[in-house]
Amino acid sequence: MVSVSFDPLLVLPLPKDLLGAACSECDKPQAVWKLTRSPVELPFICSLCLLYKSRWAEENVEPIAGLIQAVEGKLGKMFDRDEKRCLVRAEDADRIMFAIVATNRAFSMRDRMEKKANS
């Protein structure tokens, strides 16, 4: 599986009662993340905007595309895409972002445990 580097401390999943809030980037009611270091009052963002409109996304176009292709291959189905080959369904983007965040959190915890064990 392709890995994508992401600082998992930058986002937190929204609590259930806030899921579907307006995204602070695209204003669509599909936010699932809270930005932890945002200067804005309501720093909610959707997975599509994280994957395609964030500064992190601009720096990781190839790894993100590779991960999406790998997930499609594992699932045996293609996600819906637009003319730029970007995902169009928020649910598909959520699946990808949750995988990225969870994987990076697991790697971060493993690294901390190894560092602690070696101290």
C-alpha positions in Angstrom: 0.0 0.0 0.0 1.2 3.5 -0.8 1.8 5.7 2.2 1.2 9.5 2.4 3.0 11.6 5.0 0.6 13.8 7.0 0.9 15.4 10.5 -2.0 13.8 12.3 -1.9 16.5 14.9 -3.3 19.0 12.3 -6.8 17.6 12.3 -9.3 16.0 14.6 -12.5 14.2 13.6 -15.6 16.2 14.3 -17.9 14.9 17.0 -21.1 13.3 15.7 -23.2 16.3 16.4 -21.0 18.5 14.2 -20.6 16.1 11.3 -21.8 17.7 8.1 -21.1 21.3 9.2 -20.2 23.7 6.5 -16.7 23.4 5.3 -14.7 26.6 5.9 -13.1 26.1 2.5 -15.9 25.1 0.1 -18.9 26.0 2.3 -20.6 22.6 1.5 -22.3 20.8 4.4 -19.8 17.9 4.4 -17.1 18.8 7.0 -15.7 15.9 9.0 -12.5 17.5 10.4 -11.5 20.3 12.8 -8.3 22.0 12.0 -6.3 22.2 15.2 -4.1 25.1 14.3 -6.6 27.4 12.5 -7.0 31.1 13.3 -10.6 31.0 12.2 -13.5 30.7 14.5 -15.0 27.6 12.8 -12.1 25.7 11.4 -14.1 22.8 10.0 -13.0 21.3 6.7 -14.1 18.5 4.5 -11.9 15.6 3.2 -12.2 16.8 -0.4 -10.7 20.2 0.5 -8.0 18.5 2.6 -7.1 16.3 -0.4 -7.2 18.9 -3.1 -7.2 22.5 -1.8 -4.9 22.5 1.2 -1.2 23.4 1.2 -0.4 19.9 2.2 -2.3 18.5 -0.8 -0.4 20.8 -3.2 2.9 19.3 -1.8 1.6 15.7 -2.1 -0.2 15.4 -5.4 1.6 12.3 -6.5 1.5 10.3 -3.2 -2.2 11.1 -2.8 -3.1 10.0 -6.3 -1.0 6.8 -5.8 -2.8 6.0 -2.5 -6.2 6.5 -4.1 -5.3 4.2 -6.9 -4.0 1.6 -4.4 -7.3 1.8 -2.5 -9.3 1.4 -5.7 -7.2 -1.6 -6.6 -7.8 -3.2 -3.2 -11.5 -2.5 -3.3 -11.8 -3.6 -7.0 -13.7 -0.5 -7.9 -13.0 3.0 -9.2 -14.2 6.1 -7.4 -16.1 8.8 -9.3 -13.8 11.5 -10.5 -14.0 14.8 -12.3 -12.2 15.9 -15.5 -9.1 16.7 -13.4 -9.1 13.1 -12.0 -10.1 14.4 -8.5 -12.5 12.5 -6.4 -16.0 14.0 -6.5 -17.8 12.2 -3.6 -17.1 13.4 -0.1 -17.6 9.8 1.2 -14.8 8.5 -1.0 -12.5 11.4 0.2 -13.5 10.6 3.8 -12.3 7.0 3.4 -9.0 8.2 2.0 -8.4 10.9 4.6 -9.3 8.7 7.5 -6.9 6.1 6.2 -4.1 8.7 5.9 -4.7 10.1 9.4 -5.1 6.7 11.1 -1.9 5.4 9.4 0.1 8.4 10.3 -1.1 8.4 13.9 -0.1 4.7 14.2 3.3 5.4 12.8 3.7 8.4 15.1 2.8 6.3 18.1 5.1 3.5 17.1 8.0 6.0 16.6 7.4 7.5 20.1 7.3 4.0 21.7 10.6 3.1 20.0 12.2 6.3 21.0 11.0 5.8 24.6 12.3 2.2 24.6 15.7 3.4 23.3 16.1 6.1 25.9 
